[in-house]
Amino acid sequence: MKKYKKIGWLVVFIMVVLVILVSIFKNKKEKGDDYRVGVFADDGIAMISISKSRRMVNFLKLAPDAKVWIPEGMGWYRSEVVKKILNQENKKDLTQDLLFYNFGFSADKIIFLKKVDSWQTRFWWRTKFGNLINKNEVLDGDSDVQSDWLNEVMLRDFSESKILKEDVKISVVNLSKENGLAGFITDDLERLGFSVVWVSTGENEEKDGCTVLYGDEVEKTYSWSLLKEFFGKKCKVVNDTSLNSGEVEFYFDDKFASVIKYSSYKK
């Protein structure tokens, strides 16, 4: 009898292990090659990219007085007060959009801390193995003012390796009356690692609202999962067989600009 009980427990143990392994494998497929963390603390904001393919741990911290734009009409705030503002307004759900629209950064994990620099105690096991090189940067100006610097640093050190490898080709068309919207979105997409091959305005385009068109093979990519995360709920998503394989077209209208309150971005 005891023998059968031991066999039963062994079978249960093996099944649990298999479920865990399948879950880990599934989640791994759905994630990028790098591990990216967004930090919101009482003394500011930071972004971390832990990349085994680059063999780098890249850390970018905002100076306390550097201002960032909070989407949906909340406006510009110093990085040192953003965590407090998001808590007071019950808007923690805006953290991903905040990181994307200011920096072209998509976080696998968002954490809220007292001090920015204490992030290492939470992720030491990810950074201490593999002989990774540490590189630190500080953004000492507002995210719009330091746009050119961010374009260089984010693409070089913080873009997602898997997106770079998948090389999805994107066109961005501004159908709205807001000048600069296409360039604003393009900067963020390119910082994340996307290849934007065409940017234009499209007064003569006949599109019904904000629309995302995608060609064959796009749905199978990790790149597509991120694009849907940021734009899928705001725009109509349509498979267009006339597009080339691995190609995506964005058409942003006034409604999209109104949803993110783009007018409040322009100081």
ROROLO-332964 format. One line per field, with one value per residue (C-alpha): x, y, z; residue in one letter. Coordinates in steps of 0.2 Angstrom, whole numbers, plus 5000, padded with zeros to 4 digits. Layout:
xx = c(X | ...) .
yy = c(Y | ...) .
zz = c(Z | ...) .
residu = c(a | ...) .
END
This chain:
xx = c(5000 | 5014 | 5023 | 5008 | 5006 | 5024 | 5021 | 5006 | 5015 | 5029 | 5017 | 5009 | 5026 | 5031 | 5015 | 5017 | 5035 | 5029 | 5016 | 5029 | 5041 | 5027 | 5022 | 5040 | 5042 | 5026 | 5030 | 5047 | 5040 | 5029 | 5043 | 5057 | 5075 | 5079 | 5072 | 5066 | 5061 | 5053 | 5055 | 5044 | 5052 | 5050 | 5066 | 5062 | 5060 | 5072 | 5073 | 5084 | 5087 | 5096 | 5101 | 5111 | 5113 | 5121 | 5130 | 5124 | 5114 | 5109 | 5102 | 5095 | 5090 | 5080 | 5087 | 5074 | 5069 | 5068 | 5050 | 5040 | 5023 | 5009 | 4997 | 4978 | 4979 | 4988 | 5002 | 5021 | 5028 | 5045 | 5051 | 5053 | 5034 | 5027 | 5025 | 5015 | 5004 | 5000 | 4996 | 4985 | 4975 | 4974 | 4983 | 4996 | 4989 | 4997 | 5015 | 5017 | 5010 | 5021 | 5037 | 5032 | 5027 | 5042 | 5056 | 5050 | 5052 | 5041 | 5043 | 5042 | 5040 | 5035 | 5040 | 5037 | 5051 | 5057 | 5073 | 5077 | 5094 | 5087 | 5081 | 5096 | 5091 | 5075 | 5084 | 5102 | 5100 | 5097 | 5112 | 5126 | 5127 | 5134 | 5148 | 5136 | 5144 | 5135 | 5132 | 5123 | 5116 | 5107 | 5094 | 5096 | 5083 | 5064 | 5060 | 5055 | 5070 | 5082 | 5074 | 5089 | 5099 | 5086 | 5084 | 5103 | 5104 | 5087 | 5090 | 5108 | 5106 | 5087 | 5079 | 5072 | 5084 | 5070 | 5061 | 5078 | 5080 | 5062 | 5063 | 5045 | 5043 | 5032 | 5024 | 5016 | 5003 | 4996 | 4977 | 4974 | 4975 | 4989 | 5006 | 5020 | 5010 | 5018 | 5035 | 5031 | 5025 | 5040 | 5053 | 5045 | 5044 | 5062 | 5068 | 5060 | 5069 | 5056 | 5061 | 5050 | 5052 | 5039 | 5032 | 5019 | 5003 | 4988 | 4974 | 4968 | 4968 | 4951 | 4952 | 4939 | 4947 | 4963 | 4968 | 4982 | 4985 | 4996 | 5003 | 5006 | 5018 | 5016 | 5004 | 5018 | 5030 | 5034 | 5034 | 5016 | 5011 | 5019 | 5011 | 4994 | 4997 | 5000 | 4988 | 4976 | 4963 | 4964 | 4964 | 4955 | 4966 | 4964 | 4974 | 4978 | 4984 | 4990 | 5004 | 5021 | 5025 | 5031 | 5024 | 5013 | 5004 | 4998 | 4985 | 4982 | 4967 | 4960 | 4952 | 4968 | 4976 | 4962 | 4963 | 4981 | 4978 | 4993 | 4989 | 4995 | 5012 | 5016 | 5021) .
yy = c(5000 | 5012 | 5008 | 5013 | 5029 | 5033 | 5030 | 5041 | 5055 | 5053 | 5054 | 5070 | 5077 | 5074 | 5081 | 5097 | 5099 | 5096 | 5109 | 5121 | 5118 | 5120 | 5136 | 5143 | 5137 | 5145 | 5162 | 5162 | 5161 | 5176 | 5187 | 5196 | 5191 | 5205 | 5208 | 5226 | 5234 | 5251 | 5259 | 5272 | 5279 | 5293 | 5301 | 5298 | 5286 | 5273 | 5260 | 5244 | 5232 | 5216 | 5209 | 5193 | 5195 | 5212 | 5205 | 5221 | 5228 | 5246 | 5258 | 5275 | 5286 | 5302 | 5317 | 5322 | 5339 | 5330 | 5331 | 5317 | 5318 | 5308 | 5303 | 5305 | 5324 | 5323 | 5334 | 5336 | 5333 | 5331 | 5313 | 5314 | 5317 | 5306 | 5291 | 5302 | 5309 | 5292 | 5286 | 5301 | 5300 | 5281 | 5280 | 5267 | 5259 | 5273 | 5268 | 5257 | 5271 | 5284 | 5274 | 5271 | 5288 | 5297 | 5284 | 5271 | 5258 | 5243 | 5235 | 5217 | 5222 | 5239 | 5241 | 5255 | 5259 | 5271 | 5274 | 5271 | 5263 | 5250 | 5241 | 5230 | 5221 | 5215 | 5208 | 5204 | 5186 | 5192 | 5204 | 5194 | 5179 | 5179 | 5192 | 5206 | 5223 | 5237 | 5254 | 5269 | 5284 | 5299 | 5310 | 5327 | 5336 | 5334 | 5320 | 5331 | 5342 | 5327 | 5319 | 5317 | 5310 | 5298 | 5292 | 5287 | 5280 | 5270 | 5262 | 5257 | 5251 | 5248 | 5242 | 5224 | 5212 | 5201 | 5216 | 5220 | 5202 | 5201 | 5217 | 5221 | 5235 | 5249 | 5264 | 5278 | 5290 | 5305 | 5308 | 5320 | 5338 | 5337 | 5342 | 5331 | 5316 | 5304 | 5309 | 5307 | 5289 | 5285 | 5290 | 5279 | 5264 | 5266 | 5267 | 5251 | 5243 | 5244 | 5248 | 5263 | 5264 | 5278 | 5293 | 5304 | 5314 | 5308 | 5320 | 5311 | 5293 | 5286 | 5277 | 5275 | 5280 | 5274 | 5259 | 5246 | 5235 | 5220 | 5208 | 5190 | 5182 | 5198 | 5189 | 5176 | 5188 | 5195 | 5212 | 5211 | 5206 | 5223 | 5233 | 5226 | 5230 | 5248 | 5251 | 5237 | 5244 | 5262 | 5257 | 5245 | 5230 | 5223 | 5210 | 5216 | 5203 | 5217 | 5221 | 5212 | 5199 | 5207 | 5224 | 5235 | 5252 | 5264 | 5277 | 5289 | 5300 | 5314 | 5302 | 5293 | 5310 | 5314 | 5297 | 5300 | 5319 | 5322 | 5341 | 5341 | 5334 | 5350 | 5363) .
zz = c(5000 | 5005 | 4989 | 4978 | 4988 | 4984 | 4966 | 4966 | 4974 | 4962 | 4947 | 4955 | 4957 | 4939 | 4932 | 4942 | 4936 | 4918 | 4920 | 4927 | 4912 | 4899 | 4907 | 4907 | 4889 | 4884 | 4893 | 4886 | 4868 | 4871 | 4878 | 4870 | 4871 | 4883 | 4901 | 4903 | 4919 | 4922 | 4939 | 4947 | 4964 | 4976 | 4969 | 4950 | 4936 | 4928 | 4914 | 4914 | 4900 | 4904 | 4888 | 4886 | 4867 | 4870 | 4886 | 4894 | 4909 | 4903 | 4916 | 4912 | 4926 | 4925 | 4935 | 4948 | 4938 | 4921 | 4915 | 4907 | 4899 | 4907 | 4893 | 4893 | 4897 | 4913 | 4906 | 4911 | 4928 | 4936 | 4937 | 4956 | 4958 | 4945 | 4956 | 4969 | 4955 | 4948 | 4965 | 4969 | 4953 | 4953 | 4936 | 4939 | 4923 | 4913 | 4917 | 4901 | 4890 | 4899 | 4896 | 4878 | 4872 | 4881 | 4878 | 4866 | 4880 | 4884 | 4901 | 4905 | 4923 | 4932 | 4950 | 4963 | 4975 | 4988 | 4979 | 4961 | 4964 | 4976 | 4960 | 4960 | 4976 | 4967 | 4951 | 4957 | 4951 | 4933 | 4933 | 4943 | 4931 | 4913 | 4914 | 4909 | 4907 | 4917 | 4908 | 4917 | 4909 | 4916 | 4907 | 4914 | 4903 | 4898 | 4887 | 4872 | 4873 | 4874 | 4859 | 4848 | 4862 | 4867 | 4849 | 4849 | 4867 | 4867 | 4850 | 4854 | 4872 | 4876 | 4860 | 4861 | 4852 | 4846 | 4837 | 4829 | 4822 | 4816 | 4806 | 4804 | 4792 | 4797 | 4788 | 4798 | 4791 | 4801 | 4796 | 4811 | 4811 | 4824 | 4817 | 4822 | 4827 | 4814 | 4819 | 4838 | 4835 | 4823 | 4836 | 4849 | 4837 | 4831 | 4849 | 4853 | 4838 | 4824 | 4806 | 4800 | 4782 | 4778 | 4787 | 4779 | 4781 | 4772 | 4770 | 4755 | 4763 | 4765 | 4781 | 4794 | 4810 | 4818 | 4808 | 4809 | 4793 | 4794 | 4781 | 4781 | 4794 | 4805 | 4818 | 4822 | 4828 | 4845 | 4837 | 4833 | 4851 | 4857 | 4843 | 4848 | 4866 | 4863 | 4848 | 4848 | 4860 | 4852 | 4833 | 4821 | 4817 | 4799 | 4790 | 4772 | 4760 | 4748 | 4760 | 4759 | 4771 | 4788 | 4784 | 4795 | 4791 | 4804 | 4801 | 4815 | 4816 | 4827 | 4838 | 4842 | 4845 | 4857 | 4866 | 4871 | 4872 | 4861 | 4861 | 4879 | 4874 | 4864 | 4877) .
residu = c(m | k | k | y | k | k | i | g | w | l | v | v | f | i | m | v | v | l | v | i | l | v | s | i | f | k | n | k | k | e | k | g | d | d | y | r | v | g | v | f | a | d | d | g | i | a | m | i | s | i | s | k | s | r | r | m | v | n | f | l | k | l | a | p | d | a | k | v | w | i | p | e | g | m | g | w | y | r | s | e | v | v | k | k | i | l | n | q | e | n | k | k | d | l | t | q | d | l | l | f | y | n | f | g | f | s | a | d | k | i | i | f | l | k | k | v | d | s | w | q | t | r | f | w | w | r | t | k | f | g | n | l | i | n | k | n | e | v | l | d | g | d | s | d | v | q | s | d | w | l | n | e | v | m | l | r | d | f | s | e | s | k | i | l | k | e | d | v | k | i | s | v | v | n | l | s | k | e | n | g | l | a | g | f | i | t | d | d | l | e | r | l | g | f | s | v | v | w | v | s | t | g | e | n | e | e | k | d | g | c | t | v | l | y | g | d | e | v | e | k | t | y | s | w | s | l | l | k | e | f | f | g | k | k | c | k | v | v | n | d | t | s | l | n | s | g | e | v | e | f | y | f | d | d | k | f | a | s | v | i | k | y | s | s | y | k | k) .
END
